[in-house]
Amino acid sequence: MDGFESVGAVDDFELGQGKAVVFDGRMVAVFRTTEGWYAIDDLCPHMGASLAEGYLEGNSVACPWHAWRFCIKDGRWEDNPKTKVDCFEVKVQDNQVFVRDKKDIASEET
């Protein structure tokens, strides 16, 4: 699947919780919500805490160390939208969860 990499089985991810996975040599936080699946860079740009371990409320995850809040849909920092963490596309197929870098999508469109 063009640029997608398996990061685990659907049952490995709890609803309403984040999970840190390795994707393309880096840590990515994958979130399973009632609205769908989302993935952002796992490391908070402030001090490097795992965003997957943060508190998820709606479409926001709060960093567990200093409560910086990030949108899990697009990676933007909610207190200053000019700052973002990387965002990834998530796809579920045959009970497996796949992730790919959104930059791969842009390169396909050009």
C-alpha positions, -999 to +999 in steps of 0.1 A: +000+000+000+016+032-012+037+044+017+015+028+044+032+008+071+014-015+096+016-004+132-005-031+148-038-048+149-070-029+156-074-047+190-040-033+201-055+002+203-080+012+230-109+036+222-102+070+236-066+064+243-033+072+225-007+046+217+029+053+207+041+033+178+073+032+156+067+044+121+094+050+096+121+052+124+102+077+146+076+077+173+040+084+163+010+087+186-020+069+171-055+077+185-086+056+181-118+077+187-155+073+181-150+096+151-121+077+135-084+071+136-057+099+139-020+100+142+004+128+151+041+131+161+044+115+195+069+140+209+057+173+223+079+201+209+081+217+243+101+192+263+097+159+244+069+142+264+049+114+248+016+128+235+002+093+233+003+093+271-016+126+273-052+131+282-075+129+252-107+151+252-126+154+220-101+162+192-074+175+216-047+157+234-030+174+264+007+168+269+011+149+302+039+171+314+028+207+308-007+204+293+002+218+259-029+208+238-026+196+202-054+188+177-051+151+168-067+159+134-041+183+121-013+185+147-017+222+155-009+235+189-042+249+202-027+278+221-007+290+190-019+275+157+013+286+139+030+258+157+023+222+147+035+187+151+036+164+121+003+147+112-001+112+095-028+094+076-043+063+092-061+035+074-076+004+088-078-027+065-081-064+073-080-057+111-046-040+108-039-003+114-017+014+088+000+048+089+017+069+062+032+103+062+009+130+048+039+143+029+037+111+008+002+122-002+013+156-014+041+140-035+015+117-051-006+147-061+022+165-079 
